[in-house]
Amino acid sequence: MEIKPLHKFPRETVERWLLTVPFYKTVKQQDDWQFEILLEQAHIAYFEPGERVLQRGEKDQWLYFLLKGQLDVYPDELGEGDPINQITPGEVFGDLAMLIGHERTATLRAAPHCREVVVLASDFSRFSDLESSRPISVATKLAYYRNTVHSLRWKLEVYRSQNPQHSFANRHRQVKLYTGPKDTREELAALHAQAQALARLLLEWNGEFGASGR
């Protein structure tokens, strides 16, 4: 693995990479200053074919976005045998473990057929502090949790459509939507709670079917 800070890259390259990620695109549109803050808390990591990216059983506060290449997902610590899933550019990973302080539930390796795998790693530890608005603003945290809740609900709906008779099938629909005032700390707290509840449900599904829990 080779790690480089974002300031080592041409600005247009950084923006081209990050604006493919919905969360970063939203923040850029909302607030250039917040976009710069996020850049300061991130770095780029390069991985060789077959190199391990995440290890099952580890625990940290980093969130990852695949920018180039492909990652293979394995259910065990060694990351050997046939992968059970793949991650493609634009996808976020590491989000479930980060949301609920859970250890990694899968091992990820750079796909052996990819000449180069490029990952954006960002320290999201401050996103769990819902009271503070510095350096990460409430609006930026709202953008993250809105995107996360939407993504988690979509993944759970996919599981439901594939397994409509399973006892897990409708549990995510029991996690209530927020209907109060928008753009408030109240909404932020509600979205944070939804994201944690949905993440736990998705981990249960992944444990049941050996899917790509991360």
C-alpha positions as CSV (number, residue, x, y, z in Angstrom):
1,M,0.0,0.0,0.0
2,E,1.1,3.5,-0.8
3,I,-0.5,6.5,0.9
4,K,-0.5,10.0,-0.4
5,P,-2.1,13.2,1.0
6,L,-4.6,14.8,-1.4
7,H,-2.5,18.0,-1.7
8,K,0.1,15.9,-3.7
9,F,-2.4,15.6,-6.6
10,P,-3.5,18.3,-9.1
11,R,-6.7,19.9,-7.8
12,E,-8.7,19.0,-10.9
13,T,-7.7,15.3,-10.4
14,V,-8.9,15.4,-6.8
15,E,-12.2,17.0,-7.8
16,R,-12.8,14.6,-10.7
17,W,-12.3,11.7,-8.3
18,L,-14.4,13.0,-5.4
19,L,-17.3,14.4,-7.4
20,T,-18.1,10.8,-8.5
21,V,-19.1,10.2,-4.9
22,P,-22.6,11.5,-4.1
23,F,-21.7,12.7,-0.6
24,Y,-18.7,14.7,-1.7
25,K,-20.6,16.1,-4.6
26,T,-23.4,17.3,-2.3
27,V,-21.0,19.0,0.1
28,K,-19.1,20.7,-2.8
29,Q,-22.4,22.2,-4.0
30,Q,-23.4,23.3,-0.5
31,D,-20.2,24.7,0.9
32,D,-16.7,25.0,-0.6
33,W,-15.2,25.5,2.8
34,Q,-16.6,22.3,4.2
35,F,-15.4,20.5,1.1
36,E,-11.9,21.8,1.9
37,I,-12.2,20.6,5.5
38,L,-13.1,17.1,4.3
39,L,-10.1,17.1,2.0
40,E,-7.8,17.8,4.9
41,Q,-9.1,14.7,6.7
42,A,-8.6,12.3,3.9
43,H,-5.8,10.6,1.9
44,I,-5.4,8.5,-1.2
45,A,-4.2,4.9,-0.9
46,Y,-2.9,2.8,-3.7
47,F,-3.1,-1.0,-3.6
48,E,-1.3,-3.7,-5.7
49,P,-3.3,-6.6,-7.2
50,G,-4.3,-9.0,-4.5
51,E,-3.2,-6.7,-1.7
52,R,-5.4,-6.7,1.5
53,V,-7.4,-3.5,2.0
54,L,-9.5,-4.3,5.0
55,Q,-9.1,-7.1,7.5
56,R,-12.0,-8.9,9.2
57,G,-12.0,-8.3,12.9
58,E,-10.3,-4.9,12.8
59,K,-11.9,-1.8,14.3
60,D,-11.4,1.8,13.3
61,Q,-13.2,5.1,12.5
62,W,-12.1,5.3,8.8
63,L,-14.6,5.4,5.9
64,Y,-13.5,4.4,2.4
65,F,-14.6,5.2,-1.1
66,L,-13.4,3.1,-4.1
67,L,-12.2,5.5,-6.8
68,K,-10.6,3.1,-9.3
69,G,-10.4,-0.7,-9.8
70,Q,-12.3,-3.4,-8.0
71,L,-12.3,-5.0,-4.5
72,D,-13.1,-8.6,-3.8
73,V,-15.0,-9.4,-0.6
74,Y,-14.2,-12.5,1.5
75,P,-16.0,-13.7,4.7
76,D,-12.9,-14.8,6.6
77,E,-9.8,-13.3,8.0
78,L,-7.4,-14.7,5.5
79,G,-9.3,-13.5,2.4
80,E,-8.7,-16.6,0.4
81,G,-10.8,-18.8,-1.9
82,D,-13.6,-17.4,-4.0
83,P,-14.9,-13.9,-3.2
84,I,-18.5,-13.6,-2.1
85,N,-19.0,-10.1,-3.6
86,Q,-17.2,-7.2,-5.3
87,I,-17.0,-3.5,-4.7
88,T,-16.9,-1.2,-7.8
89,P,-15.8,2.5,-8.2
90,G,-18.1,5.0,-6.5
91,E,-19.1,2.6,-3.7
92,V,-18.5,3.3,0.0
93,F,-17.2,0.6,2.3
94,G,-16.4,0.4,5.9
95,D,-19.6,2.3,6.7
96,L,-21.4,-0.4,8.8
97,A,-18.5,-0.9,11.2
98,M,-17.9,2.9,11.5
99,L,-21.6,3.6,12.2
100,I,-22.0,1.3,15.2
101,G,-18.4,0.8,16.4
102,H,-18.5,-2.8,15.2
103,E,-15.4,-4.7,14.1
104,R,-15.0,-5.4,10.4
105,T,-17.0,-8.4,9.3
106,A,-15.2,-9.1,6.0
107,T,-11.8,-9.0,4.4
108,L,-11.3,-7.0,1.3
109,R,-8.6,-7.4,-1.2
110,A,-7.6,-5.5,-4.4
111,A,-8.9,-7.7,-7.3
112,P,-6.0,-9.6,-8.8
113,H,-6.9,-8.6,-12.4
114,C,-6.7,-4.8,-11.6
115,R,-3.4,-3.2,-12.4
116,E,-4.1,-0.5,-9.8
117,V,-6.7,0.1,-7.1
118,V,-7.2,3.6,-5.8
119,V,-9.1,4.2,-2.5
120,L,-10.0,7.5,-0.7
121,A,-9.8,7.0,3.1
122,S,-11.4,9.6,5.3
123,D,-11.4,10.0,9.1
124,F,-15.1,10.2,10.0
125,S,-14.7,10.1,13.8
126,R,-16.1,13.6,14.1
127,F,-19.3,12.7,12.4
128,S,-20.5,10.8,15.4
129,D,-20.3,14.0,17.5
130,L,-23.8,15.4,16.8
131,E,-23.5,18.4,19.1
132,S,-20.4,20.0,17.6
133,S,-20.5,22.1,14.4
134,R,-16.8,22.6,14.1
135,P,-15.0,21.8,12.0
136,I,-17.8,19.6,10.5
137,S,-21.0,21.6,10.1
138,V,-24.5,20.3,10.9
139,A,-25.3,20.7,7.2
140,T,-22.4,18.5,6.2
141,K,-23.3,15.9,8.7
142,L,-26.9,16.0,7.5
143,A,-25.7,15.4,4.0
144,Y,-23.8,12.4,5.1
145,Y,-26.5,10.8,7.2
146,R,-29.2,11.4,4.6
147,N,-27.1,9.7,1.9
148,T,-26.3,6.9,4.3
149,V,-29.9,6.2,5.4
150,H,-31.0,6.2,1.7
151,S,-28.2,3.8,0.8
152,L,-28.9,1.4,3.7
153,R,-32.7,1.4,3.0
154,W,-32.1,0.6,-0.6
155,K,-29.8,-2.3,0.3
156,L,-32.3,-3.7,2.7
157,E,-35.1,-3.4,0.1
158,V,-33.0,-5.4,-2.3
159,Y,-32.7,-8.2,0.4
160,R,-36.4,-8.0,1.0
161,S,-37.2,-8.3,-2.7
162,Q,-35.0,-11.4,-2.9
163,N,-36.3,-13.0,0.3
164,P,-39.8,-11.7,0.8
165,Q,-40.8,-14.5,3.2
166,H,-37.8,-14.2,5.5
167,S,-38.4,-13.0,9.1
168,F,-36.1,-10.1,8.5
169,A,-37.9,-8.9,5.4
170,N,-40.0,-6.0,6.8
171,R,-37.9,-5.1,9.9
172,H,-36.3,-2.1,8.2
173,R,-39.7,-0.6,7.4
174,Q,-40.3,-0.5,11.1
175,V,-37.5,2.0,11.5
176,K,-39.5,5.3,11.4
177,L,-38.8,8.0,8.9
178,Y,-38.2,11.5,10.2
179,T,-41.1,13.9,9.6
180,G,-40.0,16.9,11.7
181,P,-38.4,20.2,10.8
182,K,-35.7,19.9,8.1
183,D,-32.1,21.1,8.4
184,T,-32.1,20.9,12.2
185,R,-30.2,19.1,14.9
186,E,-33.4,17.2,15.6
187,E,-33.3,15.8,12.0
188,L,-29.6,15.0,12.4
189,A,-30.2,13.0,15.6
190,A,-33.1,11.2,14.0
191,L,-31.0,10.3,10.9
192,H,-28.1,9.2,13.0
193,A,-30.4,6.8,15.0
194,Q,-31.9,5.5,11.7
195,A,-28.5,4.9,10.2
196,Q,-27.4,2.9,13.3
197,A,-30.6,0.8,13.4
198,L,-30.5,0.1,9.7
199,A,-26.8,-0.8,9.8
200,R,-27.4,-3.3,12.5
201,L,-30.2,-4.9,10.4
202,L,-28.0,-5.0,7.4
203,L,-25.3,-6.8,9.4
204,E,-27.9,-9.3,10.5
205,W,-28.8,-10.0,6.9
206,N,-25.2,-10.2,5.9
207,G,-24.5,-12.7,8.7
208,E,-27.5,-14.8,7.6
209,F,-26.5,-15.0,3.9
210,G,-22.7,-14.5,4.0
211,A,-23.0,-11.2,2.1
212,S,-20.6,-8.3,2.0
213,G,-20.9,-6.9,5.5
214,R,-18.1,-4.5,6.1
